Amino acid sequence: MTSSCMFSASPQRMAGLRRRHELGRTPWATSRRYLPSPSKRGWRGESPAAALRKPIPDETAVSILSPADVAKLIATALQEAYHDILPALLLQLYAGPRRAEVPHIHWANIKDKYLRLSITKVREVRAVALPAELIPWLERLRNGDARVLNIHGVAFSDSDTRGLEDAYTQRLVMLASEAGVATPRNVFRHTAITYRLLATQNSHETALWAGNSPSIIDQHYRGAATEDDAIAFYAVLKQLEPSLERYVASLPRVSKALNSQANAA
């Protein structure tokens, strides 16, 4: 008698087969399963599977700062000791320029609610729309058309900004330590991009804003925070405006220091 069913299995058996299929269908897994045997038997000098790279798990979401940590950093930076890096810090947190782009930013590049970056990592001019909450801060801190980042005793060179970048990094480490905030590599830019994506809900617009690709934006920044986090992030600047006014009241001394550094540069 001929059976009309060539193969039968229980639902549990079928579920197990499907799971094995899902787990083992990558080229690496398949090749490692079937190709090593011939080489072990001496049929080949080397298995073709040896040249394949083992799959690496997808990278998790980037590290970003919480609104509370951002508030701590800015509140700590509103001291005369950090007047040299406060504007650059604000720009990195809320406009997202790369650290290597910061030394090239002049106050003249900030105009009409945009930060215009002419020297960028990808060698493309980029106009970055500034959050409305940031604009009053920049207007209060503006120092003519000088460079935004001026660190005492550190020379600036258009051809090599590493000295200024390193000095800026050291000052940020001091600030983060005093504020009690952990600041992993590139966390300021990651923070800016993450909250910008939540504010716009548009990967393509955020990619243009950040000088990146939509695929990178979706892969690394989507899901790193919530819409409520974004609201709280932008509200930090409004909440700290009284502290800004007290800081600005000390600007006769701070401005003198800024101007002397700008002239020396």
Backbone hydrogen bonds, N-H to C=O, Kabsch-Sander energy under -0.5 kcal/mol:
donor,donor_aa,acceptor,acceptor_aa,energy
6,M,4,S,-0.5
14,M,10,S,-2.4
15,A,11,P,-2.3
16,G,12,Q,-2.0
17,L,13,R,-2.1
18,R,14,M,-2.4
19,R,15,A,-2.2
20,R,16,G,-2.4
21,H,17,L,-2.2
22,E,18,R,-2.4
23,L,19,R,-2.6
24,G,20,R,-1.7
25,R,22,E,-0.7
30,T,26,T,-2.7
31,S,27,P,-2.6
32,R,28,W,-2.4
33,R,29,A,-1.5
34,Y,30,T,-2.0
35,L,31,S,-2.8
39,S,35,L,-0.8
40,K,36,P,-2.0
41,R,37,S,-1.6
42,G,39,S,-1.3
43,W,38,P,-2.5
44,R,38,P,-0.6
50,A,47,S,-1.7
51,A,48,P,-1.3
52,L,49,A,-1.3
62,V,220,H,-1.7
70,V,66,S,-2.4
71,A,67,P,-2.2
72,K,68,A,-1.9
73,L,69,D,-2.4
74,I,70,V,-2.5
75,A,71,A,-2.5
76,T,72,K,-2.1
77,A,73,L,-2.2
78,L,74,I,-1.0
79,Q,77,A,-1.9
82,Y,79,Q,-1.8
83,H,80,E,-1.6
85,I,82,Y,-1.3
86,L,82,Y,-1.5
89,L,85,I,-2.7
90,L,86,L,-2.4
91,L,87,P,-2.2
92,Q,88,A,-2.5
93,L,89,L,-2.3
94,Y,90,L,-2.2
95,A,91,L,-2.9
96,G,91,L,-1.1
96,G,92,Q,-0.5
101,E,98,R,-1.3
102,V,98,R,-1.2
104,H,101,E,-1.1
105,I,102,V,-2.0
107,W,146,A,-2.9
109,N,106,H,-1.8
110,I,107,W,-1.6
111,K,109,N,-0.8
111,K,114,Y,-2.2
114,Y,111,K,-1.3
115,L,128,V,-2.7
116,R,109,N,-2.7
116,R,114,Y,-0.6
117,L,115,L,-0.7
117,L,126,R,-3.3
118,S,116,R,-0.7
120,T,118,S,-0.6
123,R,120,T,-1.1
126,R,117,L,-2.5
128,V,115,L,-3.2
128,V,126,R,-0.6
129,A,127,A,-0.6
130,L,113,K,-2.4
134,L,131,P,-1.3
135,I,131,P,-1.2
137,W,134,L,-0.5
138,L,134,L,-2.0
139,E,135,I,-2.3
140,R,136,P,-1.8
141,L,137,W,-1.8
142,R,138,L,-1.2
146,A,143,N,-1.6
148,V,105,I,-2.6
149,L,105,I,-0.5
150,N,84,D,-0.9
150,N,148,V,-0.7
152,H,150,N,-0.5
154,V,151,I,-2.0
155,A,153,G,-0.6
160,D,157,S,-0.5
165,E,161,T,-2.7
166,D,162,R,-2.9
167,A,163,G,-2.0
168,Y,164,L,-2.5
169,T,165,E,-2.5
170,Q,166,D,-2.3
171,R,167,A,-2.1
172,L,168,Y,-2.3
173,V,169,T,-2.2
174,M,170,Q,-2.0
175,L,171,R,-2.3
176,A,172,L,-3.0
177,S,173,V,-2.3
178,E,174,M,-2.3
179,A,175,L,-2.4
180,G,176,A,-1.2
181,V,176,A,-2.4
187,V,184,P,-1.9
190,H,186,N,-2.3
191,T,187,V,-2.1
192,A,188,F,-2.2
193,I,189,R,-2.5
194,T,190,H,-2.3
195,Y,191,T,-2.1
196,R,192,A,-1.8
197,L,193,I,-2.4
198,L,194,T,-1.6
199,A,195,Y,-1.8
200,T,196,R,-2.3
201,Q,197,L,-2.9
206,T,202,N,-2.2
207,A,203,S,-2.3
208,L,204,H,-2.1
209,W,205,E,-2.1
210,A,206,T,-2.3
211,G,207,A,-1.3
212,N,207,A,-2.7
217,I,213,S,-2.2
218,D,214,P,-2.6
219,Q,215,S,-2.4
220,H,216,I,-2.5
221,Y,217,I,-2.1
222,R,217,I,-1.1
224,A,221,Y,-1.8
230,A,226,T,-1.9
231,I,227,E,-2.1
232,A,228,D,-2.2
233,F,229,D,-2.4
234,Y,230,A,-2.2
235,A,231,I,-1.5
236,V,232,A,-0.9
236,V,233,F,-0.8
237,L,234,Y,-0.5
238,K,234,Y,-0.6
239,Q,235,A,-2.4
240,L,236,V,-1.8
241,E,238,K,-1.0
244,L,240,L,-2.0
245,E,241,E,-2.3
246,R,242,P,-1.8
247,Y,243,S,-2.1
248,V,244,L,-3.0
249,A,245,E,-1.7
250,S,246,R,-0.5
250,S,247,Y,-1.4
251,L,248,V,-2.1
253,R,250,S,-1.2
254,V,250,S,-1.6
255,S,251,L,-4.1
256,K,252,P,-1.1
257,A,253,R,-1.9
258,L,254,V,-2.6
259,N,255,S,-2.9
260,S,256,K,-2.1
261,Q,257,A,-1.9
262,A,258,L,-2.5
263,N,259,N,-2.4
264,A,260,S,-1.9
265,A,261,Q,-1.9
